[in-house]
């Protein structure tokens, strides 16, 4: 009960404190003046290739204590992050200038080629201090632009210049001792519950609330640093001019690295320190996206209402008012959906595959809703790297129960309550989508391994993922299947005839209508899709999960409505093969998302170079659209199944 009270108090304080307070993330670290602050390095990244590489794959200075990996979670490793220690060290609130870091050996031919290649490919160096990425400000056409990280170098007139001097600015704020636990730490720290009136808190301290970097290319005199050790003062003053470059890299010549650091007290409070990274651009565009979705929903809801109130209800009322003799006469003159009463629940082709895809769709959709909801509530802030991917994996595995339950119960419903083969269906549901995902990711991983990229999943992590799959996800899916087999199957309201009814010739192919139906769900999604794609491929931070959650709910409603309307249209033209068509009516949105991905590659990722990068992009896009197809198709199928069941249970036709 005590723990519950602490959680309630914490949540109340979080909501009261307002002003961008993130529930998770690392708790405020108090640094006394003179304390050592260590900078960490992440993988080198580029929007030109989309392949991350280790920081130490280039000839940079290494720390005296050797290179060590920082603690990483599953999500970080899957994202290609490799966070390591660096030689850059500061003393809290102590300004230092002209600090010598190291002089590399003479550049070999291979190192020179690699550095030149990384500069050509616009690779960025990503530094982290106290869990904050280094931010760089540039002015272009009168606008202030924010960038995370800084470029390795720049090419001017066939010469390559390296940024070998870094000018750091650390923004600090006076440490304020919290009276109770404000934050449950999930980043660099664990739970912090400071006690009230702690005597040790009298020593003034500071918190890091900003980390800025200005890269410079400075020509150093190699003779002046021959006897210098790391962190000693460079003999002459260093002028850092960001607008000029003077350190060309040449084969057979060493490189000297230096840095300087200044501290500045800031009004930014610790809870708001991520605001510089998360400034939400284009809020009006997000609202427009939601308004656009609501208009589509209202239009479709009107059609659904017409179907229910005018057509279905009118037909049923008229039918129920007739006496038995008149009913017999009407039966002979029936038209439209009432004619397929003896075939509407006839088992579809490949029923097991449909059950498996619907089960997997429930699992993917459930994972998406729960993950985005938690992210919208602030439980997966960017302060805790990799938590979003880790959370998705965790929820996906847990929801294996739902996949097994839905797949097996649907299988038994199609089989009129027969238990036979439920284990096989549950097993296939546990392996079908994950099997496709593993196949795609393994092929892409071989491409990344061949390029020596940190984006490649290490073999040990591959083994861990396989163990999670077969030791947690598969057993949970089988447990769900067991409950599905025990649950009563859904009884059909009408009997199915022995001989299938012939479907009349249609004026147009029914699959054409099914493929066209995907445009409506795509219309609700495409504006938000641009922001998501920019976050994944352009290195921008995506944190408008509240908007994304609303868009996801609207997408689910649109998919249900589209599929329901199309199913009714098919039944009206005496086409009783609605099972697969209802799945693909809303699932066909995946085709349009994939076409949008190709469009994004051609027009927005124009700088993407090399066939390997394009293959990686298309491979990940294919993986994404398959997951979307399963989730949206499931929504469409389940809404159509409910509609058909409701429609034919409302009328008794012999």
Steps between C-alpha positions, in 0.01 A plus 500: 500500500795732577641459147158574350483824704843608372392438138176701546695786662760493222236512224314786677823700529585436137163636386518795743853599400398524129742680267623204297581270791583156364400218729793273407858578397809541716447687825681834559868445577659748739854601399710694751735765352819325385333159455606313186248487215565231238378528141385182326497429126228328297519346153585722202181553298412629154172568319702436183550126563277415804782270623645581845870436571701486822659832608837331537489358145659838407842615627372702798662533844433214739460535880800416721305230685409329169172483309209360704137439400236673710205302635255452214153355475355279228337795321828694474680204343218443250508870406873479424607717797847421637562730796864503617719713725707782348814695594302827538479587871388823673507635857161631615474879470868530407568673169799358316654594165774373266493145639719255308335161449735293283701480181417202279761298316573583139188442291526174308362470148201299632423751778519791256262328257259411781497854643447648151215253437328581832528875428354445150212301654426785746554296817420667832680453833253453788618597850303456825545679835284403799262319259460814280613484135728783386302761306637733231341825385547645152345804332367459146313777316425674830357184665660324796536128426556229766707189432598213726869419462751659266651395163825299490636754249430691184617484137600826328650503148623138502666545843365328813499696825453336841335659803777439752420771761173498694360798687257371763243702695335330798183660639449438871225574753532513879402168653168511684458223756160333444298432816360170375560262214417695184631248253546127477830482312528281194803658335843530660361458850270288708216611729593821679301582812695776681405555861371832627760716674805303388803660669733407212302723263646823644790485251391701192477295184390530140302297247585477129207646301662561160794380292607696191794448266668715235740301275808675357773402259828636642853450363724398791878492512602135547840601649334688790315191627777238479556493877145589609284254691120470476312789672810727515473855366581564134800739488332773291141640507255321267258712299179314420335652192203284390477677162857419390684168461877454510574135587520297176559128545791355306634151468814445714429799730380480863190679638498702824172512699418776753194639678372775730201519735300782657223473759199729508225521761158464339136560597407163342381264773591133496151375398508730194852421381374281212279779363774619262493156333125452510374837377188383319504643151187509288240453776240648263586231244432227760164657583422523129582127471253420779230728350552332162457156665185611682344616172569158339356326809186717498446432129537123548292503820220663299512215247502238779205673666306498171571126459382421853200731534356521151594181318543230764241622751241578229544156342476323835194697615318436171589130517392455862160669437397241238309185591640155427341460156621838389847416638510187286415710194766760591759225540450413135553862398790581731787703365837627620658392827200288607566259210842394636362396839596136441858583393604807697668293773651245263866439598744717298789363294814448714312542832807417713705778333220752562480399868880531537512844332210632711666367819833664407314820405338518846847459655658777285208740545494442876876563519465825299213635713662417837849622398376831353273555802793451740718727283224767493482488882876564512621155610735470200673837482805542271703548821487120530647384170364178355200476738252537212640197311544302825141581597369393159681165527374445856135579416517293180617193693239541777220544245584158354218381730251716305634373165460134599155556652354688199658267238377179667153632589449619140627161375246318717221739388576431131515126579161510681657433841746227393810491728709316242821677395494785754858431615623527141316832451639645828854384413479654150361826645804514731742451209338659192561876537816467716634255238446755219657774718807285580545411132496868391723616789751216446546593132541869592736404783733320257518823295588698816755239612663523160529878543639466861218725624397523867143473369563126455345294779782313680481120490451485880197731470362283219516202737326705776219600260453137392486391867242774577296381202504127576515513882248781568295597191426147368397350840275803572335463157438129570351593840270747323411226251410266787258760643362554148437126467322493838284807425165437328513557125279769345172345381387596150143640490414317174566156348740456208370318191670182374545632146665843455299765321632627170622861517349711215738665251609840628522818293847571641758282680424500872874505584528840328261645757694328780831654384342843457356488854850537647514864386260610778706366797814634325336843484472508880862393545720658234566839670620335823693249288728779373602592858561134590714442188699817572561377855621157386709602198594867550618467860230726649356435844134393486309576816145592400367164616176662620418596141614158379269325749201705378591424136530127583153492659355688200675254265340205682153661468550576126623144430197353678258725310660447156502123536142491630368710208687288243377174652140625480553603135631153415210327674251723313634372165470139632877457547523289817880464493553788742756356744825582322358809329409655837858436619665659196246787464666675796830308474560642150606827669841328528542517118456879507738537795765301311448718189533806727827352636635467143390859431676615821819320391500668158399855597593549869803272539662620177843495666473129593801343329578143402293192425560361853336806663203489260458124562506558878240776467266290284552192721404685819206663316375156387522375860303805619222472238452126565442575869255778403318265257452236772373757754264696269376183327410351838297809595312476167434128529379505861264796436359324188458171689305680773287681237416183302420311820275786621330536161404132461411447866237779465294310245381139480514366146446133422 
